[in-house]
Amino acid sequence: MEIFQTEFMQRALIAAVLVGITAPAIGIYLVQRRQALMGDGIGHIAMTGVGLGFLLNSSPVWMATLVSIVGAVTMELIRAYGKTRGDIALAMLFYGGMAGGVLLINLSDTGSNANLSSYLFGSLSTVSDSDVTAICLLAAFVVLVTVGLRKQLFAVSQDEEFARVTGLPVRALNLLIAVTAAVTVTVAMRVVGLLLVSALMVVPVAAAQQITRSFKVTFVLSVVIGTAVTLSGTITSYYQDVPPGATIVLLAIGVFVVLTALATPLARRRARAVAAADATCTADVPAARRPADEVTV
């Protein structure tokens, strides 16, 4: 096929697969922690890293990774220790990150608003060999953390107090989740874009939750959905000449809508089956053994 013969599309497809795996892999923990918009905030902060990379003539991906990690750790510390003004501090952090990125990239000799746009919304043609190398290394870190420490991260995401009682290093695990989310944002920014990466971290997880019950099945299905929509969106953007990030996100939302529509009648059928089973069990109990309020005179 023609799409596999061009070098830039080969790089883009590799990046798309890695993004499809890593974004839902960390996104499921953010959803459990009710921090679905954390990726969006990190994306704003990463803009400063991109601008700093152009200003210093270094890799924007690696520079964005460093700045995002610092920002994510700061966000986690504000969440843990911030009082009534914590939301104001976060807002200034997010807006400052966006403003810093625009300012720095315009101060550089090699950067422009056009360069920044490719990082904000994703661009297939600008994915370089060095970007693919960085994305592979960062994606390996994300997979290692989210799969290797899944039990610990799940415990912290579900109930911090219980995890602390069981002896888990809650503070360290919370910081690790924040750092992993920051790394994921920089992994995805070349394909989906900094402004849309949060959707890919959340929507596949939300879609999988419509038809699954266990954490393990939800994790696997969300990764499958994420990989499917990133590949489909990348291929569609190549043939139809549409923005890859927007296409991928809209496909993910479409999957969510379809699974939600399928889950509604299944949930009703399951509820009726449970009610019928309860009624059958009650009917099988002798009247003398039933509670007094269930015995008819």
C-alpha contacts under 8 A as a table, 3 or more apart, distances in Angstrom:
res1	aa1	res2	aa2	distance
1	M	4	F	5.72
1	M	5	Q	6.86
2	E	5	Q	5.23
2	E	6	T	7.00
3	I	6	T	6.07
3	I	9	M	6.31
3	I	10	Q	7.70
3	I	235	I	7.80
3	I	238	Y	7.79
4	F	7	E	7.60
4	F	9	M	6.57
4	F	10	Q	5.87
5	Q	9	M	7.80
5	Q	10	Q	7.43
6	T	9	M	5.52
6	T	10	Q	6.39
7	E	10	Q	5.05
7	E	11	R	6.37
8	F	11	R	5.14
8	F	12	A	6.10
8	F	124	L	7.11
8	F	125	S	5.86
8	F	126	T	7.70
8	F	127	V	6.73
8	F	128	S	7.41
9	M	12	A	4.73
9	M	13	L	5.94
9	M	124	L	6.98
9	M	125	S	7.44
10	Q	13	L	5.28
10	Q	14	I	6.33
11	R	14	I	5.23
11	R	15	A	6.22
11	R	127	V	6.54
11	R	128	S	7.17
11	R	129	D	7.15
11	R	132	V	6.49
12	A	15	A	5.08
12	A	16	A	6.00
12	A	124	L	5.59
12	A	125	S	7.74
12	A	127	V	6.31
12	A	191	V	7.22
12	A	234	T	7.49
13	L	16	A	4.86
13	L	17	V	6.24
13	L	231	L	6.63
13	L	234	T	6.94
14	I	17	V	5.35
14	I	18	L	6.44
14	I	132	V	7.51
15	A	18	L	5.20
15	A	19	V	6.10
15	A	132	V	6.37
15	A	135	I	6.83
15	A	136	C	7.84
15	A	188	A	7.85
15	A	190	R	7.96
15	A	191	V	6.94
16	A	19	V	5.08
16	A	20	G	6.04
16	A	188	A	7.97
16	A	191	V	6.38
16	A	227	T	7.36
16	A	230	T	5.40
16	A	231	L	5.93
16	A	234	T	7.06
17	V	20	G	5.07
17	V	21	I	6.33
17	V	227	T	5.53
17	V	230	T	6.73
17	V	231	L	6.51
18	L	21	I	5.21
18	L	22	T	6.10
18	L	135	I	7.57
18	L	136	C	7.23
18	L	139	A	6.34
18	L	187	V	7.88
18	L	227	T	7.79
19	V	22	T	5.26
19	V	23	A	5.77
19	V	139	A	7.72
19	V	184	T	7.78
19	V	187	V	6.40
19	V	188	A	5.24
19	V	191	V	7.71
19	V	226	G	7.84
19	V	227	T	7.38
19	V	230	T	7.36
20	G	23	A	5.96
20	G	24	P	6.99
20	G	200	L	7.82
20	G	223	V	6.46
20	G	224	V	7.77
20	G	225	I	7.74
20	G	226	G	4.28
20	G	227	T	3.88
20	G	228	A	7.31
20	G	229	V	7.46
20	G	230	T	5.65
20	G	231	L	7.89
21	I	24	P	6.33
21	I	25	A	6.28
21	I	223	V	5.15
21	I	224	V	7.51
21	I	226	G	6.34
21	I	227	T	5.82
22	T	25	A	4.97
22	T	26	I	6.47
22	T	139	A	6.24
22	T	142	V	6.27
22	T	143	V	6.45
22	T	184	T	6.35
22	T	223	V	7.65
23	A	26	I	5.79
23	A	27	G	5.83
23	A	184	T	6.06
23	A	185	V	7.75
23	A	188	A	7.42
23	A	197	V	7.79
23	A	200	L	6.08
23	A	201	M	4.55
23	A	226	G	7.47
24	P	27	G	4.52
24	P	28	I	5.92
24	P	200	L	6.74
24	P	201	M	4.71
24	P	202	V	6.67
24	P	204	P	6.35
24	P	205	V	6.13
24	P	219	F	7.61
24	P	222	S	5.89
24	P	223	V	5.57
24	P	226	G	6.40
25	A	28	I	6.01
25	A	29	Y	7.76
25	A	142	V	7.88
25	A	143	V	7.26
25	A	146	T	6.22
25	A	201	M	7.76
25	A	219	F	6.69
25	A	222	S	7.66
25	A	223	V	6.40
26	I	29	Y	5.61
26	I	30	L	6.71
26	I	142	V	7.48
26	I	146	T	6.25
26	I	177	I	7.60
26	I	180	T	7.10
26	I	181	A	6.27
26	I	184	T	7.63
26	I	201	M	7.05
27	G	30	L	5.00
27	G	31	V	6.14
27	G	36	A	7.45
27	G	181	A	7.73
27	G	201	M	4.37
27	G	202	V	5.50
27	G	205	V	6.94
28	I	31	V	5.14
28	I	32	Q	6.25
28	I	201	M	7.50
28	I	202	V	7.10
28	I	205	V	5.80
28	I	219	F	6.83
29	Y	32	Q	5.02
29	Y	33	R	6.20
29	Y	153	L	7.20
29	Y	154	F	6.77
29	Y	157	S	6.13
29	Y	177	I	7.86
30	L	33	R	5.02
30	L	34	R	6.07
30	L	35	Q	4.91
30	L	36	A	5.53
30	L	38	M	7.52
30	L	157	S	7.68
30	L	202	V	7.96
31	V	34	R	4.94
31	V	35	Q	5.82
31	V	36	A	5.18
31	V	202	V	6.73
31	V	205	V	7.71
32	Q	35	Q	7.64
32	Q	157	S	5.68
32	Q	158	Q	6.38
33	R	36	A	7.90
33	R	157	S	5.04
33	R	158	Q	6.80
35	Q	38	M	5.43
36	A	39	G	7.10
36	A	198	S	7.48
36	A	201	M	7.92
36	A	202	V	6.18
37	L	40	D	5.25
37	L	41	G	6.66
37	L	198	S	6.50
38	M	41	G	5.20
38	M	42	I	6.30
38	M	198	S	7.41
39	G	42	I	5.07
39	G	43	G	6.07
39	G	181	A	6.67
39	G	182	A	7.38
39	G	185	V	6.64
39	G	197	V	6.82
39	G	198	S	4.60
39	G	201	M	7.39
40	D	43	G	5.04
40	D	44	H	6.55
40	D	194	L	7.48
40	D	195	L	6.45
40	D	196	L	7.46
40	D	197	V	7.02
40	D	198	S	5.03
41	G	44	H	5.25
41	G	45	I	6.55
41	G	94	F	5.63
42	I	45	I	5.04
42	I	46	A	6.06
42	I	68	S	6.01
42	I	71	G	6.76
42	I	72	A	6.31
42	I	94	F	7.48
42	I	182	A	6.20
42	I	185	V	7.08
43	G	46	A	5.04
43	G	47	M	6.66
43	G	68	S	7.68
43	G	185	V	6.36
43	G	194	L	4.72
43	G	195	L	6.16
43	G	197	V	7.46
43	G	198	S	7.90
44	H	47	M	5.55
44	H	48	T	7.79
44	H	94	F	5.42
44	H	95	Y	7.00
44	H	97	G	5.43
44	H	98	M	5.04
44	H	194	L	7.06
44	H	195	L	7.33
45	I	48	T	5.83
45	I	49	G	7.36
45	I	67	V	7.12
45	I	68	S	6.02
45	I	71	G	6.36
45	I	93	L	7.17
45	I	94	F	5.73
45	I	95	Y	7.90
45	I	96	G	7.46
45	I	97	G	4.04
45	I	98	M	6.16
46	A	49	G	5.02
46	A	50	V	6.40
46	A	64	A	4.99
46	A	65	T	7.19
46	A	67	V	6.10
46	A	68	S	5.03
46	A	97	G	6.85
46	A	98	M	7.92
46	A	101	G	7.83
46	A	186	T	7.48
46	A	194	L	7.56
47	M	50	V	5.05
47	M	51	G	6.26
47	M	64	A	6.99
47	M	97	G	6.09
47	M	98	M	5.60
47	M	100	G	7.24
47	M	101	G	4.54
47	M	102	V	7.50
47	M	120	L	7.99
47	M	194	L	7.68
48	T	51	G	5.13
48	T	52	L	6.00
48	T	64	A	7.12
48	T	67	V	7.18
48	T	97	G	5.26
48	T	98	M	6.44
48	T	99	A	7.63
48	T	100	G	5.02
48	T	101	G	3.72
48	T	102	V	7.51
48	T	104	L	7.18
49	G	52	L	4.96
49	G	53	G	6.07
49	G	60	P	6.57
49	G	61	V	7.92
49	G	63	M	5.00
49	G	64	A	3.78
49	G	65	T	7.21
49	G	66	L	7.27
49	G	67	V	5.24
49	G	68	S	7.22
49	G	101	G	6.85
50	V	53	G	5.10
50	V	54	F	6.57
50	V	60	P	4.59
50	V	61	V	6.84
50	V	63	M	6.41
50	V	64	A	5.19
50	V	101	G	6.48
50	V	105	I	7.59
50	V	116	L	7.64
50	V	119	Y	7.92
51	G	54	F	5.29
51	G	55	L	6.19
51	G	60	P	7.27
51	G	100	G	7.45
51	G	101	G	4.63
51	G	102	V	6.74
51	G	103	L	7.49
51	G	104	L	4.80
51	G	105	I	4.24
51	G	106	N	7.94
51	G	108	S	7.90
51	G	111	G	7.76
51	G	116	L	7.71
52	L	55	L	4.94
52	L	56	L	6.06
52	L	60	P	7.28
52	L	63	M	6.90
52	L	101	G	7.23
52	L	104	L	5.97
52	L	105	I	6.94
53	G	56	L	5.31
53	G	57	N	5.81
53	G	58	S	4.87
53	G	59	S	5.53
53	G	60	P	4.25
53	G	61	V	7.75
53	G	62	W	7.97
53	G	63	M	5.50
53	G	64	A	7.40
54	F	57	N	4.96
54	F	58	S	6.37
54	F	59	S	7.53
54	F	60	P	6.39
54	F	104	L	7.83
54	F	105	I	6.08
54	F	108	S	6.00
54	F	109	D	7.85
54	F	110	T	6.41
54	F	111	G	5.73
55	L	58	S	7.81
55	L	104	L	6.36
55	L	105	I	6.29
55	L	107	L	6.80
55	L	108	S	4.35
55	L	109	D	7.10
55	L	110	T	7.62
55	L	111	G	7.52
56	L	108	S	7.76
57	N	110	T	7.87
58	S	63	M	7.38
59	S	62	W	5.50
59	S	63	M	6.17
60	P	63	M	5.06
60	P	64	A	5.76
61	V	64	A	5.14
61	V	65	T	6.16
61	V	131	D	6.92
61	V	134	A	7.23
61	V	186	T	6.33
61	V	187	V	8.00
62	W	65	T	4.94
62	W	66	L	6.39
62	W	134	A	7.29
63	M	66	L	5.22
63	M	67	V	6.28
64	A	67	V	5.17
64	A	68	S	5.80
64	A	186	T	6.48
65	T	68	S	5.10
65	T	69	I	6.12
65	T	182	A	6.83
65	T	183	V	5.86
65	T	186	T	5.78
66	L	69	I	5.26
66	L	70	V	6.43
67	V	70	V	5.19
67	V	71	G	6.14
68	S	71	G	4.95
68	S	72	A	5.90
68	S	179	V	7.97
68	S	182	A	5.20
68	S	183	V	7.27
68	S	186	T	7.83
69	I	72	A	5.06
69	I	73	V	6.11
69	I	178	A	7.58
69	I	179	V	5.26
69	I	182	A	5.37
69	I	183	V	7.02
70	V	73	V	5.29
70	V	74	T	6.20
71	G	74	T	5.03
71	G	75	M	6.13
71	G	93	L	7.83
72	A	75	M	4.97
72	A	76	E	6.23
72	A	178	A	5.31
72	A	179	V	6.08
72	A	181	A	7.72
72	A	182	A	6.09
73	V	76	E	5.10
73	V	77	L	6.21
73	V	175	L	6.15
73	V	178	A	6.16
73	V	179	V	6.63
74	T	77	L	5.12
74	T	78	I	6.15
75	M	78	I	5.09
75	M	79	R	6.14
75	M	90	L	6.72
76	E	79	R	4.97
76	E	80	A	6.12
76	E	174	N	7.33
76	E	175	L	6.56
76	E	178	A	6.63
77	L	80	A	5.04
77	L	81	Y	5.88
77	L	82	G	7.34
78	I	81	Y	5.30
78	I	82	G	4.55
78	I	86	G	5.96
78	I	89	A	7.66
78	I	90	L	7.54
79	R	82	G	5.55
79	R	86	G	6.88
82	G	85	R	6.69
82	G	86	G	4.61
83	K	86	G	5.50
84	T	87	D	7.44
85	R	88	I	5.32
85	R	89	A	6.48
86	G	89	A	5.15
86	G	90	L	6.32
87	D	90	L	5.08
87	D	91	A	6.17
88	I	91	A	5.06
88	I	92	M	6.30
89	A	92	M	5.25
89	A	93	L	6.19
90	L	93	L	4.95
90	L	94	F	6.18
91	A	94	F	5.20
91	A	95	Y	6.15
92	M	95	Y	5.27
92	M	96	G	5.64
93	L	96	G	5.14
93	L	97	G	6.08
94	F	97	G	5.21
94	F	98	M	6.50
95	Y	98	M	5.16
95	Y	99	A	6.13
96	G	99	A	5.12
96	G	100	G	5.85
97	G	100	G	5.12
97	G	101	G	6.23
98	M	101	G	5.27
98	M	102	V	6.51
99	A	102	V	5.31
99	A	103	L	6.19
100	G	103	L	5.17
100	G	104	L	5.96
101	G	104	L	5.33
101	G	105	I	6.10
102	V	105	I	5.53
102	V	106	N	6.37
102	V	113	N	7.39
102	V	116	L	7.64
103	L	106	N	5.38
103	L	107	L	6.34
104	L	107	L	5.05
104	L	108	S	6.41
105	I	108	S	5.26
105	I	111	G	5.24
105	I	112	S	5.97
105	I	113	N	7.30
105	I	116	L	7.40
106	N	109	D	7.76
106	N	111	G	6.30
106	N	112	S	5.61
106	N	113	N	7.11
107	L	111	G	7.92
108	S	111	G	5.56
108	S	112	S	7.89
111	G	114	A	7.94
111	G	115	N	5.99
111	G	116	L	7.64
112	S	115	N	5.24
112	S	116	L	6.50
113	N	116	L	4.95
113	N	117	S	6.11
114	A	117	S	5.08
114	A	118	S	6.75
115	N	118	S	5.50
115	N	119	Y	7.03
116	L	119	Y	5.27
116	L	120	L	6.23
117	S	120	L	4.91
117	S	121	F	6.12
117	S	122	G	7.63
118	S	121	F	5.59
118	S	122	G	4.96
118	S	123	S	5.13
118	S	126	T	7.69
118	S	190	R	7.32
118	S	193	G	7.19
119	Y	122	G	5.30
119	Y	123	S	7.22
119	Y	189	M	5.77
119	Y	190	R	5.83
119	Y	193	G	5.27
119	Y	194	L	6.23
120	L	189	M	7.04
120	L	193	G	4.49
120	L	194	L	4.68
120	L	195	L	5.54
120	L	196	L	7.83
121	F	189	M	7.55
121	F	191	V	7.77
121	F	192	V	5.96
121	F	193	G	3.85
121	F	194	L	6.41
121	F	195	L	6.40
121	F	196	L	6.84
121	F	243	P	7.56
121	F	244	P	7.85
121	F	245	G	5.70
121	F	246	A	7.46
122	G	189	M	6.08
122	G	190	R	4.93
122	G	191	V	4.54
122	G	192	V	4.71
122	G	193	G	4.08
122	G	194	L	7.65
122	G	243	P	7.42
122	G	244	P	6.42
122	G	245	G	5.51
123	S	126	T	5.76
123	S	127	V	7.11
123	S	190	R	6.13
123	S	191	V	5.92
123	S	192	V	7.78
123	S	193	G	7.81
123	S	243	P	7.35
123	S	244	P	6.77
123	S	245	G	7.88
124	L	127	V	5.82
124	L	190	R	7.41
124	L	191	V	6.38
124	L	234	T	7.78
124	L	244	P	7.22
126	T	190	R	7.89
127	V	131	D	5.98
127	V	132	V	7.08
127	V	190	R	6.53
128	S	131	D	5.03
128	S	132	V	6.38
129	D	132	V	5.12
129	D	133	T	6.30
130	S	133	T	5.06
130	S	134	A	6.20
131	D	134	A	5.13
131	D	135	I	6.00
132	V	135	I	4.99
132	V	136	C	6.04
133	T	136	C	5.21
133	T	137	L	6.36
134	A	137	L	5.28
134	A	138	L	6.12
134	A	187	V	7.93
135	I	138	L	5.16
135	I	139	A	5.82
135	I	186	T	7.91
135	I	187	V	5.16
136	C	139	A	5.12
136	C	140	A	6.13
137	L	140	A	5.23
137	L	141	F	6.57
138	L	141	F	5.17
138	L	142	V	6.43
138	L	183	V	6.41
138	L	184	T	7.48
138	L	187	V	6.54
139	A	142	V	5.03
139	A	143	V	6.18
139	A	183	V	7.94
139	A	184	T	7.16
139	A	187	V	6.65
140	A	143	V	5.25
140	A	144	L	6.04
141	F	144	L	5.12
141	F	145	V	6.25
141	F	180	T	7.91
142	V	145	V	5.29
142	V	146	T	6.03
142	V	180	T	5.89
142	V	183	V	7.25
142	V	184	T	6.85
143	V	146	T	5.25
143	V	147	V	5.77
143	V	148	G	7.70
144	L	147	V	5.61
144	L	148	G	5.37
144	L	149	L	7.78
145	V	148	G	5.30
145	V	149	L	5.55
145	V	150	R	7.49
145	V	180	T	7.56
146	T	149	L	5.75
146	T	150	R	5.44
146	T	153	L	7.64
147	V	150	R	5.07
149	L	152	Q	5.46
149	L	153	L	6.02
150	R	153	L	5.14
150	R	154	F	5.81
151	K	154	F	5.15
151	K	155	A	6.18
152	Q	155	A	5.17
152	Q	156	V	6.33
152	Q	168	L	7.38
152	Q	173	L	7.76
153	L	156	V	5.19
153	L	157	S	6.03
153	L	173	L	6.68
153	L	177	I	7.65
154	F	157	S	5.04
154	F	158	Q	6.05
155	A	158	Q	5.27
155	A	159	D	6.16
155	A	160	E	7.18
155	A	162	F	7.83
155	A	163	A	5.78
156	V	159	D	5.53
156	V	160	E	4.79
156	V	163	A	5.60
156	V	170	V	6.42
156	V	173	L	7.32
156	V	174	N	7.46
157	S	160	E	6.67
159	D	162	F	5.46
159	D	163	A	6.22
160	E	163	A	5.03
160	E	164	R	6.07
160	E	170	V	6.74
161	E	164	R	5.06
161	E	165	V	6.27
162	F	165	V	5.07
162	F	166	T	6.31
163	A	166	T	5.18
163	A	167	G	6.60
163	A	168	L	5.59
163	A	170	V	6.77
164	R	167	G	5.27
164	R	168	L	5.39
164	R	169	P	6.83
164	R	170	V	5.94
165	V	168	L	7.48
169	P	172	A	5.52
169	P	173	L	6.19
170	V	173	L	5.12
170	V	174	N	6.04
171	R	174	N	5.13
171	R	175	L	6.29
172	A	175	L	5.15
172	A	176	L	6.13
173	L	176	L	4.87
173	L	177	I	6.21
174	N	177	I	5.20
174	N	178	A	6.41
175	L	178	A	5.03
175	L	179	V	6.16
176	L	179	V	5.06
176	L	180	T	6.01
177	I	180	T	5.11
177	I	181	A	6.10
178	A	181	A	5.14
178	A	182	A	6.29
179	V	182	A	5.04
179	V	183	V	6.28
180	T	183	V	5.07
180	T	184	T	6.15
181	A	184	T	5.02
181	A	185	V	6.32
182	A	185	V	5.22
182	A	186	T	6.70
183	V	186	T	5.35
183	V	187	V	6.27
184	T	187	V	4.90
184	T	188	A	6.23
185	V	188	A	5.28
185	V	189	M	6.07
185	V	194	L	6.86
185	V	197	V	6.35
185	V	198	S	7.83
186	T	189	M	5.25
186	T	190	R	7.69
186	T	194	L	7.78
187	V	190	R	7.13
188	A	191	V	5.63
188	A	192	V	5.72
188	A	193	G	6.60
188	A	194	L	7.53
188	A	197	V	6.29
189	M	192	V	5.39
189	M	193	G	4.03
189	M	194	L	4.93
189	M	197	V	6.70
190	R	193	G	5.82
191	V	244	P	6.71
191	V	245	G	6.21
192	V	196	L	6.03
192	V	197	V	5.74
192	V	244	P	6.44
192	V	245	G	3.82
192	V	246	A	7.34
192	V	248	I	7.22
193	G	196	L	5.51
193	G	197	V	5.91
193	G	245	G	6.02
194	L	197	V	5.49
194	L	198	S	7.95
195	L	198	S	7.27
196	L	199	A	5.61
196	L	200	L	7.15
196	L	245	G	6.66
196	L	246	A	7.45
196	L	249	V	7.26
197	V	200	L	5.31
197	V	201	M	6.51
198	S	201	M	5.06
198	S	202	V	6.35
199	A	202	V	5.22
199	A	203	V	5.56
199	A	249	V	6.47
200	L	203	V	5.68
200	L	204	P	6.46
200	L	226	G	6.97
200	L	249	V	6.41
200	L	252	A	7.33
201	M	204	P	6.92
201	M	205	V	7.26
202	V	205	V	5.38
202	V	206	A	6.18
203	V	206	A	4.99
203	V	207	A	6.02
203	V	252	A	6.27
203	V	253	I	6.48
203	V	256	F	6.95
204	P	207	A	5.00
204	P	208	A	6.15
204	P	222	S	4.95
204	P	223	V	7.40
204	P	225	I	5.81
204	P	226	G	5.71
204	P	252	A	6.25
204	P	255	V	7.95
204	P	256	F	7.14
205	V	208	A	5.16
205	V	209	Q	6.20
205	V	218	T	7.00
205	V	219	F	7.42
205	V	222	S	4.91
206	A	209	Q	5.15
206	A	210	Q	6.75
206	A	256	F	7.04
207	A	210	Q	5.50
207	A	211	I	7.77
207	A	222	S	7.30
207	A	255	V	6.71
207	A	256	F	4.30
207	A	257	V	7.71
207	A	259	L	6.31
207	A	260	T	7.17
208	A	211	I	5.96
208	A	212	T	6.18
208	A	218	T	5.51
208	A	221	L	5.81
208	A	222	S	5.35
208	A	225	I	7.82
208	A	256	F	7.79
208	A	259	L	7.76
209	Q	212	T	5.14
209	Q	213	R	6.86
209	Q	218	T	6.04
210	Q	259	L	6.32
210	Q	260	T	5.78
210	Q	263	A	5.96
211	I	259	L	7.00
211	I	260	T	7.86
211	I	263	A	5.74
212	T	217	V	6.47
212	T	218	T	5.80
213	R	217	V	7.35
213	R	218	T	7.08
214	S	217	V	5.52
214	S	218	T	6.21
215	F	218	T	5.07
215	F	219	F	6.03
216	K	219	F	5.12
216	K	220	V	6.36
217	V	220	V	5.23
217	V	221	L	6.02
218	T	221	L	5.21
218	T	222	S	5.90
219	F	222	S	5.36
219	F	223	V	6.36
220	V	223	V	5.29
220	V	224	V	6.30
221	L	224	V	4.96
221	L	225	I	6.11
222	S	225	I	5.04
222	S	226	G	5.98
223	V	226	G	4.97
223	V	227	T	6.07
224	V	227	T	5.25
224	V	228	A	6.09
225	I	228	A	5.07
225	I	229	V	6.16
225	I	252	A	7.57
225	I	255	V	7.95
226	G	229	V	5.42
226	G	230	T	6.16
226	G	252	A	7.41
227	T	230	T	5.30
227	T	231	L	6.13
228	A	231	L	5.38
228	A	232	S	6.00
229	V	232	S	4.98
229	V	233	G	5.71
229	V	248	I	5.64
229	V	249	V	7.84
229	V	251	L	5.90
229	V	252	A	5.94
230	T	233	G	5.10
230	T	234	T	5.97
230	T	248	I	5.46
231	L	234	T	5.15
231	L	235	I	6.17
232	S	235	I	5.25
232	S	236	T	6.00
232	S	248	I	7.32
233	G	236	T	5.03
233	G	237	S	6.00
233	G	244	P	5.88
233	G	245	G	7.66
233	G	247	T	5.24
233	G	248	I	4.48
233	G	251	L	7.05
234	T	237	S	5.20
234	T	238	Y	6.38
234	T	244	P	5.58
234	T	247	T	7.86
234	T	248	I	7.24
235	I	238	Y	5.18
235	I	239	Y	6.51
236	T	239	Y	5.36
236	T	240	Q	5.75
236	T	241	D	7.65
236	T	242	V	7.48
236	T	244	P	7.79
236	T	247	T	7.66
237	S	240	Q	5.27
237	S	241	D	5.00
237	S	242	V	4.64
237	S	243	P	5.96
237	S	244	P	5.22
237	S	247	T	7.05
238	Y	241	D	5.47
238	Y	242	V	7.35
242	V	247	T	7.16
243	P	246	A	5.70
243	P	247	T	6.20
244	P	247	T	5.12
244	P	248	I	6.06
245	G	248	I	5.26
245	G	249	V	6.28
246	A	249	V	5.25
246	A	250	L	6.12
247	T	250	L	5.24
247	T	251	L	6.16
248	I	251	L	5.17
248	I	252	A	6.25
249	V	252	A	5.04
249	V	253	I	6.25
250	L	253	I	5.04
250	L	254	G	6.10
251	L	254	G	4.91
251	L	255	V	6.28
252	A	255	V	5.13
252	A	256	F	6.32
253	I	256	F	4.95
253	I	257	V	6.25
254	G	257	V	5.12
254	G	258	V	6.26
255	V	258	V	5.14
255	V	259	L	6.11
256	F	259	L	5.28
256	F	260	T	6.00
257	V	260	T	5.11
257	V	261	A	6.18
258	V	261	A	5.15
258	V	262	L	6.28
259	L	262	L	4.99
259	L	263	A	5.90
260	T	263	A	5.01
260	T	264	T	6.31
261	A	264	T	5.67
261	A	265	P	7.63
262	L	265	P	6.36
262	L	266	L	6.74
263	A	266	L	5.08
263	A	267	A	5.93
264	T	267	A	5.22
264	T	268	R	6.39
265	P	268	R	5.06
265	P	269	R	6.09
266	L	269	R	5.05
266	L	270	R	6.03
267	A	270	R	5.03
267	A	271	A	6.10
268	R	271	A	5.06
268	R	272	R	6.24
269	R	272	R	5.16
269	R	273	A	6.19
270	R	273	A	5.06
270	R	274	V	6.21
271	A	274	V	5.14
271	A	275	A	6.17
272	R	275	A	5.04
272	R	276	A	6.07
273	A	276	A	5.08
273	A	277	A	6.12
274	V	277	A	5.07
274	V	278	D	6.20
275	A	278	D	5.15
275	A	279	A	6.20
276	A	279	A	5.05
276	A	280	T	6.17
277	A	280	T	5.07
277	A	281	C	6.22
278	D	281	C	5.15
278	D	282	T	6.17
279	A	282	T	5.11
279	A	283	A	6.16
280	T	283	A	5.10
280	T	284	D	6.29
281	C	284	D	5.20
281	C	285	V	6.67
282	T	285	V	5.46
283	A	286	P	7.70
285	V	289	R	6.61
285	V	290	R	6.62
286	P	289	R	5.48
286	P	290	R	6.60
287	A	290	R	5.26
287	A	295	V	5.91
288	A	295	V	7.71
290	R	294	E	6.16
290	R	295	V	6.44
291	P	294	E	5.49
291	P	295	V	6.82
292	A	295	V	5.52
293	D	296	T	7.88
